[in-house]
């Protein structure tokens, strides 16, 4: 890292600092919300699913909000997003409001987070050299993962020592997150001054539906289910069925982040060397395996056939880490999009549209999954997740065929005959 940074333009270094600051803040806030809901409000599995409504609704609204403020440019909007995240978390840090009021500020925090998501990827790709796109995306994600490792260690020590708690009037972990959001706000403001029109180019952001994006949007829909399994239902096995606390999920996030520091740059190199379709297929197969194991394990725990101690805790923890690591392959989708857009100005609209589709599915699946968990058992949540992973595999195979046909159309006449 030390050798690479001096070769980077100053805006890219500022961008890296901004995403580090934001990732640290999210690790201390969004990363521990599941335990916050349980400790501060004693929510059930069904209520946990309901909470995802106001938490994920900003993802649906994201494209309309970015369209309304597109005249500001991407870096300015990213700066405003950090301010929204600060506003939402500072109130939760300083008091424990009534449940309904908490949902309002959770919505504000989530709004900032979801507005920042497509902008962060778009800004990162606009700063990257075209021939190093995969490597730069791998570097960006590795840096964010490194920040997650640090916050995982901090959360583990803080909750294990009692310094962090969700039952006290002031939530120190959220207070630290608020300070870091102020830092990321300042860094994105500096990035805007440094880049001017390049990363802050004013674009007309809108819902964009084109035939060429059909597979990308289908992958976004399956991603919505995968995300809810990873962030909501998988941790709920540990929290609800096994009685684990925030320090356990923190140490697991730290372990998966440590692996990610080395894995993500490698994924970037695999993208450049092996191509997007192969990695999409690999991701689908791994999700099928992980969800199947989750289903079998959670069903046995729920029925009392397995004890929620000892070896089973280790098994579920291992699945949790593997799930997080497989999810790191999600960056492949963004690179796939960049390879099919006819005009770079469509990157942000397409990302925003995909984010909206992702979150429509996420909200629906959070409600439905919570009902299924409470009425029939947790295993069926993961078995249905397997169906979506299978759909992801089918779409990935279509992407491979599409990519092969595109390569043939660009090849020489002799090679075209070989493509057949």
FITI-175057 format. One record per residue (C-alpha): x, y, z; residue in three letters; chain; residue number from 1. Coordinates in steps of 0.001 Angstrom, whole numbers. Layout:
// FITI-175057
X, Y, Z, ala, A, NUM
...
This chain:
// FITI-175057
0, 0, 0, unk, A, 1
2837, 2336, 882, unk, A, 2
4362, 1913, -2565, unk, A, 3
1094, 2449, -4395, unk, A, 4
-273, 5532, -2713, unk, A, 5
2434, 7986, -3941, unk, A, 6
1579, 6945, -7539, unk, A, 7
-2067, 7821, -7009, unk, A, 8
-3487, 11211, -7912, unk, A, 9
-4412, 13357, -4927, unk, A, 10
-8199, 13002, -5523, unk, A, 11
-7896, 9212, -5325, unk, A, 12
-6032, 9465, -2014, unk, A, 13
-8732, 11799, -684, unk, A, 14
-11388, 9367, -1894, unk, A, 15
-9675, 6483, -93, unk, A, 16
-9557, 8525, 3123, unk, A, 17
-13255, 9373, 2739, unk, A, 18
-14356, 5764, 2264, unk, A, 19
-12188, 4692, 5214, unk, A, 20
-13835, 7278, 7446, unk, A, 21
-17316, 6358, 6242, unk, A, 22
-16646, 2615, 6611, unk, A, 23
-15432, 3108, 10177, unk, A, 24
-18582, 5077, 10992, unk, A, 25
-20848, 2444, 9427, unk, A, 26
-19069, -312, 11330, unk, A, 27
-19869, 1484, 14587, unk, A, 28
-23506, 2136, 13634, unk, A, 29
-25059, 91, 10839, unk, A, 30
-22860, -2879, 11738, unk, A, 31
-24353, -3240, 15236, unk, A, 32
-27973, -2222, 14642, unk, A, 33
-29238, -5819, 15049, unk, A, 34
-27925, -5930, 18621, unk, A, 35
-29163, -2388, 19270, unk, A, 36
-32711, -3377, 18309, unk, A, 37
-32567, -6438, 20552, unk, A, 38
-30915, -4813, 23601, unk, A, 39
-32631, -1422, 23548, unk, A, 40
-36090, -2467, 22311, unk, A, 41
-36261, -6277, 22831, unk, A, 42
-37654, -6862, 19333, unk, A, 43
-38858, -10253, 18106, unk, A, 44
-37943, -11880, 14783, unk, A, 45
-41173, -10562, 13242, unk, A, 46
-40545, -7026, 14544, unk, A, 47
-36974, -7284, 13263, unk, A, 48
-38361, -7863, 9784, unk, A, 49
-40778, -4952, 10129, unk, A, 50
-37921, -2609, 11086, unk, A, 51
-36387, -3269, 7683, unk, A, 52
-39248, -1289, 6101, unk, A, 53
-38111, 2202, 7169, unk, A, 54
-34512, 1046, 7058, unk, A, 55
-34652, -121, 3447, unk, A, 56
-37269, 2294, 2066, unk, A, 57
-34556, 4902, 1304, unk, A, 58
-33075, 2404, -1128, unk, A, 59
-36309, 2498, -3121, unk, A, 60
-36466, 6293, -2971, unk, A, 61
-32762, 6709, -3728, unk, A, 62
-33096, 7143, -7480, unk, A, 63
-35768, 9833, -7124, unk, A, 64
-33768, 11729, -4523, unk, A, 65
-30585, 11636, -6590, unk, A, 66
-32610, 12770, -9616, unk, A, 67
-33988, 15742, -7692, unk, A, 68
-30511, 16821, -6593, unk, A, 69
-28539, 15763, -9677, unk, A, 70
-27744, 19417, -10423, unk, A, 71
-25399, 19388, -7408, unk, A, 72
-23060, 16781, -8902, unk, A, 73
-22014, 13421, -7481, unk, A, 74
-19395, 14529, -4956, unk, A, 75
-21668, 17209, -3500, unk, A, 76
-24474, 14688, -3139, unk, A, 77
-22058, 12275, -1446, unk, A, 78
-21132, 15080, 962, unk, A, 79
-24797, 15704, 1800, unk, A, 80
-25279, 11958, 2318, unk, A, 81
-22639, 11987, 5071, unk, A, 82
-24504, 14846, 6776, unk, A, 83
-27754, 12823, 6720, unk, A, 84
-26013, 9824, 8271, unk, A, 85
-24610, 12080, 10998, unk, A, 86
-28018, 13606, 11738, unk, A, 87
-29694, 10227, 12019, unk, A, 88
-27100, 8615, 14278, unk, A, 89
-26374, 11525, 16626, unk, A, 90
-29941, 11460, 17994, unk, A, 91
-29771, 7700, 18611, unk, A, 92
-26394, 8250, 20286, unk, A, 93
-27623, 10821, 22792, unk, A, 94
-30867, 9154, 23908, unk, A, 95
-33119, 6095, 23548, unk, A, 96
-36203, 7602, 21899, unk, A, 97
-39591, 5892, 21722, unk, A, 98
-39689, 3118, 19131, unk, A, 99
-41590, 5174, 16542, unk, A, 100
-39266, 8164, 16901, unk, A, 101
-36258, 5851, 16635, unk, A, 102
-37580, 4613, 13276, unk, A, 103
-37691, 8205, 11973, unk, A, 104
-34031, 8847, 12730, unk, A, 105
-33110, 5362, 11536, unk, A, 106
-34780, 6337, 8245, unk, A, 107
-32733, 9575, 8037, unk, A, 108
-29485, 7720, 8698, unk, A, 109
-30404, 5035, 6183, unk, A, 110
-31362, 7664, 3601, unk, A, 111
-27854, 9096, 3712, unk, A, 112
-26321, 5636, 3509, unk, A, 113
-28375, 4597, 498, unk, A, 114
-27818, 7849, -1393, unk, A, 115
-24079, 7387, -843, unk, A, 116
-24002, 3782, -2120, unk, A, 117
-24274, 4263, -5909, unk, A, 118
-22406, 7577, -5748, unk, A, 119
-19447, 6000, -3982, unk, A, 120
-19057, 3297, -6638, unk, A, 121
-19567, 5755, -9494, unk, A, 122
-17037, 8233, -8094, unk, A, 123
-14526, 5428, -7492, unk, A, 124
-14822, 4143, -11059, unk, A, 125
-14530, 7653, -12505, unk, A, 126
-11241, 8130, -10625, unk, A, 127
-9821, 4735, -11660, unk, A, 128
-7630, 4228, -14713, unk, A, 129
-9632, 2248, -17355, unk, A, 130
-6969, -468, -17667, unk, A, 131
-6873, -941, -13878, unk, A, 132
-10591, -811, -13115, unk, A, 133
-10803, -4251, -11507, unk, A, 134
-7679, -3674, -9398, unk, A, 135
-8812, -258, -8233, unk, A, 136
-12248, -1583, -7268, unk, A, 137
-10501, -4390, -5399, unk, A, 138
-8322, -1836, -3621, unk, A, 139
-11303, 355, -2670, unk, A, 140
-13178, -2613, -1244, unk, A, 141
-10099, -3928, 559, unk, A, 142
-9607, -537, 2206, unk, A, 143
-13258, -500, 3338, unk, A, 144
-12853, -4041, 4629, unk, A, 145
-9744, -3049, 6554, unk, A, 146
-11764, -316, 8238, unk, A, 147
-14415, -2897, 9089, unk, A, 148
-11716, -5023, 10730, unk, A, 149
-10682, -2130, 12921, unk, A, 150
-14240, -1338, 13991, unk, A, 151
-14897, -5028, 14634, unk, A, 152
-11992, -5093, 17075, unk, A, 153
-13154, -1858, 18688, unk, A, 154
-16735, -3089, 19069, unk, A, 155
-15556, -6425, 20488, unk, A, 156
-13351, -4791, 23121, unk, A, 157
-15924, -2079, 23872, unk, A, 158
-18829, -4442, 24514, unk, A, 159
-16724, -7104, 26235, unk, A, 160
-15331, -4489, 28651, unk, A, 161
-18727, -2836, 29195, unk, A, 162
-17570, 528, 27802, unk, A, 163
-20101, 158, 24968, unk, A, 164
-23716, -586, 25846, unk, A, 165
-27118, -132, 24236, unk, A, 166
-28927, 54, 27562, unk, A, 167
-27257, 3298, 28714, unk, A, 168
-28703, 6758, 27908, unk, A, 169
-25686, 7703, 25739, unk, A, 170
-24547, 5133, 23156, unk, A, 171
-20794, 5677, 22897, unk, A, 172
-20452, 3523, 19770, unk, A, 173
-23004, 5701, 17929, unk, A, 174
-21338, 8851, 19235, unk, A, 175
-17992, 7767, 17747, unk, A, 176
-19781, 6992, 14465, unk, A, 177
-21213, 10534, 14420, unk, A, 178
-17718, 12017, 14778, unk, A, 179
-16454, 9880, 11908, unk, A, 180
-19353, 10932, 9678, unk, A, 181
-18252, 14532, 10243, unk, A, 182
-14779, 13488, 9054, unk, A, 183
-16127, 11807, 5907, unk, A, 184
-18271, 14904, 5243, unk, A, 185
-15131, 17079, 5284, unk, A, 186
-13206, 14670, 3039, unk, A, 187
-15951, 14451, 392, unk, A, 188
-16159, 18256, 438, unk, A, 189
-12401, 18369, -245, unk, A, 190
-12758, 15765, -2998, unk, A, 191
-15342, 17954, -4698, unk, A, 192
-12920, 20879, -4708, unk, A, 193
-10126, 18677, -6066, unk, A, 194
-12029, 16905, -8843, unk, A, 195
-14322, 19619, -10120, unk, A, 196
-16178, 18224, -13130, unk, A, 197
-14530, 14793, -13291, unk, A, 198
-15976, 12968, -10284, unk, A, 199
-18515, 15673, -9558, unk, A, 200
-19920, 15881, -13059, unk, A, 201
-23536, 17015, -13179, unk, A, 202
-25650, 14231, -14572, unk, A, 203
-29333, 13692, -15127, unk, A, 204
-30026, 10833, -12718, unk, A, 205
-33194, 8906, -13511, unk, A, 206
-34742, 5483, -13584, unk, A, 207
-33272, 3855, -16637, unk, A, 208
-34609, 629, -18137, unk, A, 209
-32869, -746, -21191, unk, A, 210
-32683, -4219, -22651, unk, A, 211
-28914, -4246, -22259, unk, A, 212
-29264, -3921, -18459, unk, A, 213
-31758, -6759, -18001, unk, A, 214
-29259, -9209, -16485, unk, A, 215
-27706, -6560, -14260, unk, A, 216
-31132, -5703, -12844, unk, A, 217
-32000, -9393, -12408, unk, A, 218
-28794, -9772, -10381, unk, A, 219
-29862, -6747, -8312, unk, A, 220
-33155, -8478, -7443, unk, A, 221
-31413, -11641, -6235, unk, A, 222
-28930, -9440, -4376, unk, A, 223
-31826, -7959, -2398, unk, A, 224
-32636, -11378, -951, unk, A, 225
-28989, -12296, -360, unk, A, 226
-28421, -9040, 1500, unk, A, 227
-31343, -9598, 3871, unk, A, 228
-30140, -13118, 4625, unk, A, 229
-26660, -11808, 5412, unk, A, 230
-27582, -8704, 7419, unk, A, 231
-30868, -9749, 9072, unk, A, 232
-31589, -13455, 9251, unk, A, 233
-28106, -14986, 9528, unk, A, 234
-27127, -12767, 12507, unk, A, 235
-30537, -13526, 14035, unk, A, 236
-29538, -17188, 14332, unk, A, 237
-26693, -16116, 16598, unk, A, 238
-28638, -13436, 18442, unk, A, 239
-32067, -15079, 18827, unk, A, 240
-31468, -18834, 18637, unk, A, 241
-28053, -18875, 20310, unk, A, 242
-28201, -15861, 22623, unk, A, 243
-24953, -14318, 21382, unk, A, 244
-24235, -10637, 21998, unk, A, 245
-22688, -7768, 20033, unk, A, 246
-19132, -8774, 20947, unk, A, 247
-19607, -12118, 19157, unk, A, 248
-20957, -10612, 15939, unk, A, 249
-18210, -7972, 16139, unk, A, 250
-15404, -10516, 16326, unk, A, 251
-16967, -12463, 13450, unk, A, 252
-17209, -9314, 11329, unk, A, 253
-13585, -8595, 12184, unk, A, 254
-12505, -12090, 11108, unk, A, 255
-14386, -11865, 7813, unk, A, 256
-12951, -8385, 7262, unk, A, 257
-9401, -9628, 7888, unk, A, 258
-9939, -12293, 5255, unk, A, 259
-11454, -9668, 2965, unk, A, 260
-8351, -7459, 3166, unk, A, 261
-6461, -10179, 1294, unk, A, 262
-9413, -11559, -669, unk, A, 263
-10779, -8366, -2245, unk, A, 264
-7604, -7298, -4117, unk, A, 265
-7408, -10875, -5369, unk, A, 266
-11032, -10671, -6544, unk, A, 267
-10097, -7524, -8447, unk, A, 268
-7259, -9402, -10166, unk, A, 269
-9589, -12350, -10909, unk, A, 270
-12019, -9941, -12584, unk, A, 271
-9268, -8641, -14880, unk, A, 272
-7922, -12144, -15567, unk, A, 273
-10915, -14544, -15460, unk, A, 274
-13762, -12228, -16351, unk, A, 275
-17073, -11366, -14723, unk, A, 276
-19209, -14404, -15752, unk, A, 277
-17029, -17014, -14049, unk, A, 278
-17021, -15110, -10781, unk, A, 279
-20795, -14631, -10900, unk, A, 280
-21237, -18382, -11340, unk, A, 281
-18832, -19106, -8468, unk, A, 282
-20719, -16683, -6215, unk, A, 283
-24052, -18389, -6994, unk, A, 284
-22722, -21870, -6209, unk, A, 285
-21212, -20717, -2919, unk, A, 286
-24470, -19028, -1863, unk, A, 287
-26379, -22236, -2613, unk, A, 288
-24046, -24164, -291, unk, A, 289
-24087, -21558, 2500, unk, A, 290
-27892, -21168, 2522, unk, A, 291
-28386, -24927, 2534, unk, A, 292
-26148, -25259, 5589, unk, A, 293
-27895, -22324, 7292, unk, A, 294
-31276, -23967, 6694, unk, A, 295
-30286, -27355, 8092, unk, A, 296
-28570, -25842, 11125, unk, A, 297
-31230, -23264, 12025, unk, A, 298
-34011, -25853, 11648, unk, A, 299
-32271, -28250, 14022, unk, A, 300
-31587, -25465, 16550, unk, A, 301
-35180, -24232, 16390, unk, A, 302
-36520, -27751, 16950, unk, A, 303
-34134, -28389, 19845, unk, A, 304
-32342, -31240, 18091, unk, A, 305
-29025, -29421, 18476, unk, A, 306
-27643, -27546, 21467, unk, A, 307
-26908, -23842, 20959, unk, A, 308
-23460, -24224, 22503, unk, A, 309
-19987, -25501, 21783, unk, A, 310
-19465, -26991, 18343, unk, A, 311
-22701, -25632, 16892, unk, A, 312
-21734, -22069, 17807, unk, A, 313
-18459, -22623, 15942, unk, A, 314
-20319, -24052, 12917, unk, A, 315
-22728, -21101, 12671, unk, A, 316
-19863, -18660, 13203, unk, A, 317
-17975, -20318, 10351, unk, A, 318
-21024, -20022, 8081, unk, A, 319
-21397, -16365, 9079, unk, A, 320
-17802, -15625, 8071, unk, A, 321
-18123, -17568, 4813, unk, A, 322
-21371, -15734, 3989, unk, A, 323
-19660, -12369, 4473, unk, A, 324
-16690, -13401, 2343, unk, A, 325
-18893, -14657, -507, unk, A, 326
-20839, -11395, -391, unk, A, 327
-17594, -9542, -1109, unk, A, 328
-17896, -10879, -4666, unk, A, 329
-20772, -8403, -5099, unk, A, 330
-18294, -5893, -6521, unk, A, 331
-18259, -8069, -9655, unk, A, 332
-21744, -6767, -10509, unk, A, 333
-20523, -3170, -10550, unk, A, 334
-17645, -4063, -12872, unk, A, 335
-20102, -5975, -15082, unk, A, 336
-22256, -2853, -15344, unk, A, 337
-19251, -742, -16302, unk, A, 338
-18488, -3177, -19115, unk, A, 339
-21946, -2904, -20694, unk, A, 340
-22824, 807, -20399, unk, A, 341
-22639, 2593, -23757, unk, A, 342
-22007, 5931, -22023, unk, A, 343
-20282, 6505, -18633, unk, A, 344
-23019, 9012, -17760, unk, A, 345
-25427, 6065, -17421, unk, A, 346
-23432, 4385, -14629, unk, A, 347
-25046, 6317, -11768, unk, A, 348
-28620, 6061, -13174, unk, A, 349
-28211, 2314, -13697, unk, A, 350
-26706, 1818, -10240, unk, A, 351
-29511, 3859, -8668, unk, A, 352
-32181, 1929, -10559, unk, A, 353
-30618, -1369, -9504, unk, A, 354
-30451, -129, -5917, unk, A, 355
-34167, 694, -6001, unk, A, 356
-35052, -2749, -7377, unk, A, 357
-32756, -4365, -4804, unk, A, 358
-34530, -2557, -1981, unk, A, 359
-38067, -3241, -3173, unk, A, 360
-37186, -6916, -2908, unk, A, 361
-35327, -6356, 384, unk, A, 362
-38318, -4713, 2058, unk, A, 363
-40732, -7385, 831, unk, A, 364
-38391, -10199, 1837, unk, A, 365
-37797, -8715, 5304, unk, A, 366
-41552, -8747, 6017, unk, A, 367
-42180, -12135, 4423, unk, A, 368
-39057, -13672, 5938, unk, A, 369
-40015, -12443, 9417, unk, A, 370
-43478, -14003, 9054, unk, A, 371
-42027, -17283, 7759, unk, A, 372
-39465, -17394, 10602, unk, A, 373
-42162, -16841, 13261, unk, A, 374
-44890, -19047, 11757, unk, A, 375
-43077, -22007, 10210, unk, A, 376
-39449, -21894, 11299, unk, A, 377
-36175, -20186, 10356, unk, A, 378
-34991, -22948, 8041, unk, A, 379
-37568, -22048, 5376, unk, A, 380
-36179, -18508, 5153, unk, A, 381
-32861, -19974, 4032, unk, A, 382
-34374, -22633, 1768, unk, A, 383
-36226, -19904, -151, unk, A, 384
-32919, -18016, -225, unk, A, 385
-31501, -21059, -2024, unk, A, 386
-34131, -20627, -4757, unk, A, 387
-32962, -17065, -5329, unk, A, 388
-29331, -18247, -5380, unk, A, 389
-30344, -20746, -8064, unk, A, 390
-31975, -17901, -10023, unk, A, 391
-28721, -15957, -9643, unk, A, 392
-26889, -18921, -11164, unk, A, 393
-29243, -19028, -14163, unk, A, 394
-28765, -15296, -14794, unk, A, 395
-24982, -15734, -14474, unk, A, 396
-25060, -18390, -17187, unk, A, 397
-26934, -15961, -19460, unk, A, 398
-24303, -13304, -18697, unk, A, 399
-21596, -15785, -19724, unk, A, 400
-23371, -16491, -23008, unk, A, 401
-23922, -12772, -23648, unk, A, 402
-20252, -12020, -22930, unk, A, 403
-19098, -14824, -25223, unk, A, 404
-21342, -13584, -28049, unk, A, 405
-20070, -10023, -27604, unk, A, 406
-16464, -11261, -27734, unk, A, 407
-17211, -13161, -30924, unk, A, 408
-18807, -10127, -32561, unk, A, 409
-15629, -8136, -31912, unk, A, 410
-13267, -10855, -33126, unk, A, 411
-11764, -11440, -36569, unk, A, 412
-13640, -13284, -39335, unk, A, 413
-11653, -16484, -38758, unk, A, 414
-12323, -16369, -35041, unk, A, 415
-16011, -15681, -35698, unk, A, 416
-16251, -18903, -37708, unk, A, 417
-14713, -20700, -34728, unk, A, 418
-17290, -19082, -32411, unk, A, 419
-19863, -20665, -34649, unk, A, 420
